[in-house]
Amino acid sequence: MTTKSNGAAAPARRPHLGGIESLRAYAASAIVIFHVIHLTGAAVPHSLEFMKWFFAYGVPLFFVVSAFSLAYGYEGRLSSRGEIGQFYLRRVFRIAPLYYAILLFTIFTHGGFAWMGANLRVLALNLGFVFGLFPSTVDGVAPASWSIGVEMLFYAILPLVLMVVRGPFSAAVATVIASGVAVIYGLRLDAIAGMPGSFIQHGFLFNLPYFGFGLLAYFIHRRMPVTRAAAALIVGVIGMLAFYLIGQWPTPLMPGRAGNTVYQLLWGAPFALLCLGMAFAPPVLLSNPITQFLGKISFSLYLAHPHVIAWMAHFGGYRWIEALPGGSGVRFPAAVLLTFAITVPIAWGLYKLVEEPGMALGRALSPSKPALQQAPA
């Protein structure tokens, strides 16, 4: 079969999309490398300096892929209170076990009970996944957890979103509206004296358009011929390269806060094209057992890596690498490889010991129709 019929009902069984899982691997790996650079002060070879800034877009890529995956798994399956309740329960047990484990680990390595006693409000906001709604707590207690706050808020509104967004046109309209709201949100907050910049960049409304791009990609995917997947992937890669080059121009193409916000949000477009290209039959070079394995453990990889980097810095791992001969062309890859060599086994252990049992408990507490059980985790 080479095409998907227009307006076709959601299939009873939805196969696992290895290419989409691989995109999670690329998103998580980009963030790990980005933090190796910025948390350790590692010197980067001139040819790889783009990683210093543009690998931060690994998180927006996560958001686009997340919206695509959730629509793929749940579109047409959230039509009753029972189904919506099961969705919320499964989402909580997908995220909360590992997030809480990392949160508590962070707390007990930075003050323990004394910290909790002095920060009960902060603790409550983090436990309730609403810390991103307040300027003083938007970044979360656990390192890099701000994106979890954004993700959980999107989960909260997804059933309502899928009632309204039912096709490419409505998804495009929703994305445009969300982008306009994000620009206004950024401008209004930027005008407030003393407003933390992170509350703008890490706020839910600022990042909402990325989820819109993911939904748009999903609804186009349902109607797009398989034969166009390769073209979508190529255009997506070219689009990322074009946005990177635009960002290097001496004079900004879109100056000011509004222009900068639009520029950032438009990265969702090539990311959406990547989803379209990788959802069908992605090249083995881009989606294979290694990338799919890293995609499977990407959540653990994402939450564990800041602690690994901190440990390596504390115990002199990066200082040892800096003493190696050969300059940044040797030292930077060595720092990245050593970080992954330590983080990946830890992430795999967290996936097996925390994530898998959490997902199993969520399924046990929310038994559902066989068709729903085929939805991707």
N, C-alpha and C positions, 0 to 999 in steps of 0.2 A: 504494500500500500504506500503510495507516494504523497498523498495529501490528507488533510484533516477536513472533514465536512464542515461547512459553515453552520454555526449554531447547533452543533451536535450536542446531545446530552452528555453530561460528564460520564466517563467510562466507569464501569463497576470496579474494575481492577486497573490500577495505575502503576505501571512498572517503575522500578527504581531508576532514577536518572543519575548515572555515574558521572556524566559531564558536569551536572550542577553540583554534585558533591566535590568534584575536583576544583570548582571555582571557590568553594569554601577553603580549600587547602591554599589556594593562591592568596586569598584575602588574609588568612591567618599568618601565612609566611611573610607577606609584605609587612604586616604590623610587627612581627618579631624582629625583622631586619631594621625597620624604622626605629624601634626602641633600642636595639643594640647600638645604633648610631647615636641616638640622643641621650640615652641613659648612661652610656659609658664614655662618651666623647671620642669614640673611635674615629680615626682619620679615614676618609673615604677616597679611593682613587678618583681622579678627575673624571674618568669615563663612567663612573657609577654615582656621580654626585646627584643625579636625579632621584636616587633613592632617599636622599635626606629629606625631601619634601613630598614627593609624589607618592611614596609608599604609604603615607598617611591615609590615602584614599582606599586602603584595604578595608576600613570600617564601612564607608559608604557602599563598597562592593558587597560586604556582608549584608547590609540592609536590603539592597536590590535583590540579592539571591534569596534572602529570607522571605521577602514578599512573594517572589515567584514560587518558591517551594510551598509556602502556606496556601496560596491560591490553588496550586496543583494538587495539594493533598486534601483541601477542604471545600473548594468551590462546589456548590450544589449539595453539601453535606452538613449545612448549619441551618436547617430549616425548622427546627423544633427546639423547645427549651431543653429537652434532654440532650440533643446533639450539641447544643451550645455549651451546656454544663460539662459534657464530656471533653469538649475542646479546651475549655479553661482548665479543667483538672489535669489533662494531659500536658498542657503547656507549663503549668506550674511544676509538675513533677519532672518535666524535661529540663527545666532551668534551675529550679530552687535547690535541689540536693548539692550539685557541684558549687553553685554560687554561694550557698550558705557555708559550705565547707571551706571555701577560699576566704570568705568574709571572716569566719571565726579564726581561721589560721592567721589572717592579717591582724586581727585584734589582739590575739594572744602573743603575737611577736612584737606588738607595739603598745604594751601597757596592760593587757589582760583585763581582769575584773576592775582594776582601778580606772582604766579608760572607760569601760562600760558604765561604771557608776557616775562618771562625770559627763557622759555623753548619751544619756538615755534617749533623748529626742533623735539624735543622729542615728543611733542604733535602730530605733523603731522605723525611721524613714527608710533605712537600708533593708531591713527585714521585709518591709511592705512594698519594696520596689518603687517607691514614689520619691526617692531622694533627688531625682532629676528635676522635680518641680520647683526647687528652691535654689536661689543663687549660691548660698553658703555650702550646699551639700551636693551640687550637681555632679561632681566628679566621682562621688561614691567613696566608700572607705577602702574597699579592695581595689588594688591598682587596675586601671583600664576598665573598671566596671561601669563607667558612665554609659557605655553602649548597651549594657544589660537593662539599665533603666529606660532607655529609649525603646528597646525591643519589647519590653513587657508592656509599655503603654500602647504600642501598636497591637500587641495581642489583644489588649482590652477592647479595642475598637474594631478589630477585624470582622467579627460577625456582622456588625452594622455596615461596615464598608462593603462587604460582599453582597449585602442586600441592595446596595445602591449601584455599585460598579459591577456591571454584568457583561461588558464587552469592550472592545478596543476604544470606541468613541467615548464611552463614559469613563474609562480608565484614563484616557488622554485629558479629558476635561478635569477630572479629579487631580491629575498631576499638575496641570497648569494652575488650578486654584491653590493647591498646596504650595506651589512655588511662589505664587504671589503672596500668600500668607507668610512664607518663610522670609521673603525680602522685607516685608513690612515689619515682621517680628524683629529681624536683625537691626533695621534702621531705628525702630523705636527704642529698643534696649540700648543700642549704641549711644543714643542721645542722653541717657541717664548717667549722671556723674557717679563714678565709683562702681558701676556695674561690671562684674567680672566678665572678661571676654569669653571664658569657658562656658558661662551660662548661655551665651549666644550660640557658640559653635556646638556645644554638647546638648542643647535643648531639644526637646521632642519636636517642636514646630519647625525648627530649622532643618531637621533631618527627615521630616515627613515626606518631602518630594521624592527621596530615594525609594521609599516604599511604593510610591505611585509609579515610578518607572518599572519596578519589579512587577507590579500588577499589570501594567500595560504590556510588558514582555510576555506574561503568561497568556493574556487573552489574544495577543497576536499569534503566539505559539499554537494555540488551538486551531487557528485558521490558516496558518502558513504552510505551504508545500515543503516537504522534507528536502526537496532539491535546492531550496534557497538557504538552507542552514549554513552551508559553507560561505556563501556570500555575506550572510549576516555576521558571521564570525570575523571575516576579513575586514568588513566595514567597521566592526566594533574595535578591532585592533588599530586600524587606521585612525579612527576617531580618537582613541586614547593618545596616539602619537600627536595628532593635530592639537588636542587640548594641552598636551605637554609643551609643544612648541609655542602655542599662544601664551602660555604662562612664562615663557622665557623672553618675550619681547620687551625691549627697554621701556616702551610706552604702553601701559595697559590698554588693551582693546576696549575693556569695560571698566573705566576708572571709578573710584569711590567705593563706599561700603556696598551700595546696591549692585554695582558692577561686579565686585568681588564675590558677592553672594550668588549672583546669577552664574558666574563662571564656575564656582564650586558645585552648584546644584546640577549644572548641565553635564557634569561627569556621569550622572545617572543614565544618560542616553547611550553612550558606548557600553556601559555596564549592562544595560538592558539587551543590547545587541549580542554581547557575549553570552548572556543567558539563552537567547534564541539559538545561537550557533552551537552551544554546548549541550542543549537539551535533547537534540536529535541523535546524531552519530558523530560525536567529536573525534578529532584525530587522536590516534593512540599516543602520540607524542605529548598531547595536552591532557588526556584523561586515560589513566592506566592504573594498575593496582596500587602503585606507590602514591599517586596523587589522591586516589579515592580513599586510601587508608588515612592519609593526612587530613582529608576532608572529614572523615568519620570522627576523628579525634580533635577536630579544629576548635571546638568549644573549650576542651581541656587545655589544648595548646595555647589558646588565647589567654585564659585566666591564669595559667601556671607560669608563663614565660617571664612576667615582670619579677616574680620572686626568684626564678632561676638566675636572671641577670643580676639581681641584687646580691644573691649568694656568691656568684662568681666574682663580682666586683669586690665584695667584702673579703673573700679568701684569696684574692690576688690573681685570679685566673686571667683577667684581662691585662694585668700588669705583666704577667709572664708572656702573654702573646705580644705585647708591645716591645718586649726585649728581643723578639725574633728578628733576624736579618731579613732584608728584602723590601723594606718599606711598606706603604699602605697596600700595595698590590698583593702582598702576601699576608700581612697582619689582619686586614679587614676580612678577607674570606675565611681566615683561620678563626677569627672571633665569631663569625656567623656560624660556621660549621660546628664549632665546639658548643655554642649555645643550643643549636638544634640537636646535637648528639646527646646532650643532657636533658633537654626539655621533652623530646619526643617519647622516650621511655616513661618519663614521669606522666606525661599526658595520656599515654596508653594505659598506664596503671590506674589513673583517675577515671578514665572512661570505663574500664572493666569493673572497678570497685565502687564507683559512685554513680556515673551516668547510667550505665546499663541497669543496675538495680532500681534506680529512680524511675526510669522509663517503664520497667516491668511492673513496678508498684502502681504507676499511673494507669497502665492498661488493666491491671487487676481491679482497681477501684472504679474504673469506668468501662465495663464491658459494653461492646457495641456490635453492630452488624459486621459480618465477615468482610464486606466491601470496605468499610471504614478502616479495618485493621490493615488494609493494604496501603493506607496513606503513609507517606514517608515520615520518619521521625524528625 
